[in-house]
Amino acid sequence: MPSTDTIERLVPEELEPDDVTGRKTLALHLERYAFAARHARPPRMLDIACGVGYGSRLLADRVEGVQEVIGVDHSPEAIGLAREHYAGGAVRFQEADAMRFEDASGFDTIVSLETVEHLPEPGGFLARLRGLLRPGGVLVASVPTTPSVDVNPYHQHDFTERSFRALLAAQGLHEVGCLRQRQPYRPWRILARREARLADLRSGLAGYYARHPRALTRRIGALLLYGFENRYLTVACRVDEAER
């Protein structure tokens, strides 16, 4: 994954005035974190794959009774920006790989937004997060639910609402709330790559679809169902006290 302000990582302080995609994407991310804050359980919280840390700060500021929020990201550049702009008080940041991060004390809330689709083993990752939750803990996670692997080279998995919920349920995580989001896009603007952020999109799509015909089928199906619109699902889950 990239480590600067790109299609995969937003740095609010570096957004250009004409970066329409970036500003809309930031608004979606902030809405997800606000949803997470409404479902969060203090006092100890983890923001895994936190990027530059604005969401970790939001959690600390909005959740009453928080004693500690740890933001974790594998990018040293992102963690450097997070420490510069958003650390302090209950919030601290740590550079670590999401699949190797460990903590002996456990967390009352874990937030993992737009992470699962990047990893080779989504189920294994969610199992690790469940293992880090304290009894009665809350996990808030999100994924795109329209195809993304075809255009985004950093994504390894496509999800639907059903497949993502099945992945969570397989870990004994019980849904307590969800947030659905829509992000319309203009295909000609994307194809023209008019914004610097869009330079990261996959090139040579025709060749990609020739090699991956199922990806083309998924894309056509999504266009027929939703038009030119990306969709996202954020789910809040809880581990029952009796199951830990």
Buried (B, 14 or more C-beta within 10 A) or exposed (E): BEBEBBBBBBBBEEBEEEBBBBBEBBEBBBBBBBBBBEBBBBBBBBBBBBBBBBBBBBBBEBBEEBEBBBBBBBBEBBBBBBBEBBBEEBBBBBBBEBEEBEEEEBBBBBBBBBBBBBBEEBBEBBEBBBEBBBEBBBBBBBBBBBBBBBBBBBBBBBBBBEEBBEBBEEBEBEEEBBBEBEBEBEEEEBEEEBBBBBEBBBEEBEEBBEEEEEBBEBBEEBBEEBEEEBBBBBBBBBBEEEEB
